[in-house]
Amino acid sequence: MKHDAPRPGHDSARKAPPVPRLEIRNLSRSFGGQLVVDNVSLKVMPGQVTCLLGPSGCGKSTTLRMIAGVEMQDAGEIHVDGNLICDTVFRVPPERRHIGLMFQDFALFPHLTVGENVGFGLKGAAEAKRARVEELLGKVGLLRFIDEYPYSLSGGEQQRVALSRALAPRPRIMLMDEPFSGLDNRLRDDIRDETLDVLKAEDAAVLLVTHEPEEAMRMADEIALMRDGRIVQQGAPYNVYNAPADKQSVAFFSDINVIRGTVRGALTETPFGQFLAPGVPDGAEVDIVIRPQHIKLDLDRGGRGPSPTAQDGVAARGEVVRARFMGAESLVEIRMDYDGSILKATVPNVFLPAPGKPLWLMIRRDRCFVFPATD
């Protein structure tokens, strides 16, 4: 049987997958016998911003320090553009890794001008160095301060100078450890957006450490959620938020309500109707988790609530404990009739029912998460 030869450019000659700019494989680090970073693996592509997100003490900064070469791992490998730069035997010195660093403390040299700070790590002809400094300061809107000293700048301006200094040598990778934590809340969003624009323009692979979910959601192309030294979930911000790995992952991004139930025949019976619990054995308890914004409130009509629906299930009654206006929304806390538990609901705009007022609650089935029960 005759087969046609593959044409040039045919799919049979598939392109090799792109090489990550940064790849860490099975990194581990212990201090005093305590495992701080536990078998962490991660890839970051050129031009990609990945946020290493997690609570304080979970191992984020230690991971960053190992990549930078400031800390030595006990196990694992670090690769840049497919080339090994560090394992437990071979080690490229930090200054030869082409990695930029930016930490909470901007650490600008007070005796150097803004321009001298930005150009501090540059080599070569004076004209080329000056051109690079002017280019970066122009991008961050600070060219007019090139001959000023850092003390004359605001915190946000100093942050942009520190960013320019880190980017000046054109690093292939930029590591950022809580770089916006010292900024005023009113400035933070603008500075984040400006920083993101500059980083994207430089096409560096960015690994940003933060403990703020909002910051990660705002800046990241990909989030790696870290807990107790391990990455527990990784993916696009939408997926990490809407398909959480466990109850703790949901709670890290927002307030949660938890309804405990017992499984019978892959179903859990609750005052809000039945919930599917596939794969959970009979008699086991599950936690049904829902965010406050996905609880629907309805008024009491002479002891009756709204009729059940496929989307919202069965309504359950409670009484208002307190209601507070939060600016863009109102937070209402309700004590449920069926067990006295408190559930929280957020409502857009102003909704401030008086304490003791009866309300009916319904919960979005497609916005609930069912996990094995934990204390």
N, C-alpha and C positions, 0 to 999 in steps of 0.2 A: 504494500500500500504506500503510495507516494504522499509525502508531507511537504507542504510549502515551507521554504526557508523563512525564518522571521525577518520581517522588513526592518531596516534601520529605524531606530527610535521606537520599535514595537515594545509593548508592555513586558515582553519576556526578558528584556534587558532592563530590569528594574533598577531604579536608582537606590544607592545605599542610603539608609536613614541618616538624617542630619546628626552631626556630632554635638553633644551638649558642650556649651562653653565651660560649665562647671558640673562635675559629677562627684559625689561622695558616696562611698560604698562601705556600709557596715561599720561606721565610726562608733567607737566606744571610748569612754574616759571615766576613770574612777578617781576619787579623792578620799584618802583615809579609809579605804575599803568600801566606800559607798559609790555605787554606780550612778553617775550623774548624766552621762549620755550613753544610751543603750542601743547599739546596732542601728544607727540612723543612716538611711540612704536617701539620696536626693539628686535630681537633675535640674539644671537651669540652662535654658537656651539663650543664645545671643539676643539682646533686646527684650528679654523677658524679665518681669519683676515677680519674684517669688517671695512671699511673706512667711517667715517662720513665726507662727503665732502660738502663744501659750501663756500660762500664768507665770509669775515670778518664781524662779528656782526650778524650772522644768528642764533646764539644760540648753536653752536657746543661745545664750551668749557664749557658753563654753564651746558649742558647735562652731560658732562664728570665729572664735579665737583659734580653734584648730585649723580651720580653712586658711586663716590669715598667716598661720605659722607661729603665732605667739604662744600657743599651747600645743603640746605633743600628744597625739592620740595613743591609747593603749592597744587599739586594734583598728583595722580598716584602712582604706585608701582614699586619696584625693587626686582627681584628675582635672586638668585644664586643657580644653580643646583636644581631648583624647589622649593626652600625655600624662603619665604618672608624675606628680610633683611631691608626693609624700606617702609613705607607708611606715611601718614600724622599723624599717632599716634604712631606706633611702629618703632623703629630705632635701628639697630645694629651699634655700634660705628665704625668709620672708621678703627681702628686698628684690628678689629675682622672680617673684611669682606673678607680677603684673596685676596685683590686686590692690584696689583702692579701699581705704578705710574711713568710716565716718561714725563717730560715737556721740553719746549724749553731750559730752564736754567738747565744745568746738575746738579747744586748745589752740587758738590763734596766738601767734607770737606777738606780744604787745609792743615790742621794740621795732617791729617791721611794719611797713605800710601795707595796705590791702593788696596792692600789686605785688609786693615782695613776698607776702604770705602765699598768694596763689602760685607764684613762680618758684617757690622754695624747692620743690622736688624736680624741677626741670633742668635738663642739661642741653648743651649746644650753644649756638650763637646767641648773643644778646638780642638781636633783632627778632629771631624766631621765637625766643622765649617771650618777649614783649608782645608779639602778635598773638600768641596763644593766650596769654593773660588777658589781653584786651578782648579777644573773642569770647572767652568764658564770662568775663564780667559784663560784657554786652548782653549775653544770653540771659543773665540773671538781673539785668537792669541796674548794675552797680558800677558801670564804667566811670561815672563822674567821681567815685570815691577812690579811684586807683592810687592816689597819692595821700589819702587820709590814713589815720591810724585806727585800729579796731575799736578802741575805747569810744570813739565818736559815733559808732554805729549802734543801731538797735539790735535786740536779740535776733529778730528775723533776718536782718541784714548780715549779721555775723554768721548765721547758719548758712546763708547763701555763699558767703565767702569760703566757709569751710567746705561746702560742696564743690565749689570751683577749684579749690586747692586739691581736693581728692581726685577730681577728674582731669586735672591739668596734664599728667603724664600719659593720658589715654589708657587707663587700665582696662583690661579685658573683663574684669569682674569688679563690681562695687559691693562691698559689705557695709551695711548700715545697722547700727545697734541703737534702737530707740532714738533716732536723730531729732525727733520733733517734740520730745517729752518736756523740754524746758521752755517751750514757746507758749505765749498767751493763747488761750482757746480761740480768740477772735481772729488771730493771725494764722493759726495752724492749718486750716483748710486751704487758704490761698498759697501758703508756702509749700504744702504737700503737692498741690497741683503744679506749681512752677517747677518744683524739683523733679516731678515725674516727667514733665515735658523735656527738661534738659537731659535726663537720663536716657529717655527714649531716643533723643537726637544723637546721643553719643554711641548708641547701640551696645552698651555694656550689658552684661548679665548681672542682674541686681538681686542680692539676697538681703532682705530687710527683716530685722528682728523687731517684734512689737508684742505688747501684751494687750493692745487695744483692738478689738474686733472691727470697730468702725474704720480704723486706719487701714487694716488689712483689706477690708472690703473695698475701700476707696482706691487703694493703690495697686493691688495685686492682680496679676494675670493668673496666678495660682497661689493657693494657700496650703501650707503644710501645718496642720494642727498638732501641737506637741504637748505631751503630758507625761510627767514622771520619767523624763529622759528618752521617750520614744515618740515617733510620729504615729499618731493614731488614725489620721485621715489626711488625704491629700487630693486636691483637685481644684477646679475653677471655683471662685467664690460662690456662685449660684448653687453649684452642686454641694459644696461643703455645708452651706446654710440650709438647703432644702432637702438634703438626703444625709442627715447626720449619722455618724457611726454608732452613737450611744447617747444615753440621757445626759451625760456630762458635756458632750459636744453641743447639744441643744442649749444647755444652760450657760455655756461659755459665751454664746452670742446674744442671749436675751434672757429676760425673766421667763420662767416657765410655770405652768400648773401641772400637777401630777395627780392622776386618778388611779388608785390601786384596784386591780380586779383579779379574779381567779378564772383560769381557763377550763372550759368544759367543751369537749368536742371541737377544738380549734376556735372557739368563740368565747369572748369575755362579756359577761353581763354587767352592765353599769346602769345608774340612774339616767344616763344619756342614751341608753339603748345598747345594742350589741356591737362589739368590735372584733374584727378578725385577728387571730393570733396564730397564723400557720406555723407548724413545726414545733410549737410549745406543748409539752406533755400535759395531759389532764391533771388538774390539781395544782399546777404551778401558778405562781402569782406573776402578773405583769404590771408594768407602769405604763399608763397611757399619758403621753406628754403632749401638751398643747401650749402654744404661746398666747399671751394675753390678747394680742391683736386679732386672733382667730376665734375668739369667743363672741358670739352674737347675743345681744341683750334685747329683751322684749318686755313690754309692760304687763302687769298682772290685770286680768279682766275678771274680777269677781271670783278669784281662786282658780281661774283657768288660764292656761298659756297657749302658745301657738301649736298648731297641729304638727305632727312629725313629718319630716321630709327625708328623701334619700340623701340629700347633701348634708343636712344639718342634724339628722337623727331626731331623738326624743328630747323635749325640753325638760329641764329640772328647775325647781323653784328654790329661791334663796332670798335673803334680806340684806340690804345695803349696810355695810359696816362704816365705810367712809368713802368719800369721793374727792379727788383733788384735780385741779386744772394744772396741766403740765406745759402749757404753751400751745403746741400744735395738736395736743390730744388731752383727753381726760382719763385718769386712772380710777377705776371703780373696784372696790373690794367687796365681795359678797360672801356672807356665811350661808352655806348650803343647808337646806332643811334635812337632807337625807342623812348627814353624818356630822354636821357642825364644822366641816372644813371650810377654809377660806380660799376662794378662787379670785384671781385678778383678771380684769378685762380692761382693755384700752379702747376708747371711742374717739373718733376724730372730732376736733373742735370742742365745744363746751357742752358737757353733760354732767350735771352735778345733782343727782338725786339725793334726797335727805336720808340720813341714817334711819334704818328700820323700814324703808320702803321696799315692798316685795317686787322682785324682778324674776323673769324666767331666762334661763341660759340655754343656749344651744351651741354645739361645737362642730366646726367644719371637719367632716370625716377625712377629706383629702389633705388636711393640714395637721393631722394627728400622727404621732409616732408611737409605736408599741415596742417596748423593750422588756426583757426579763427584769423582774423587780430587783432593785438594789436598795440598801438602807440609806 
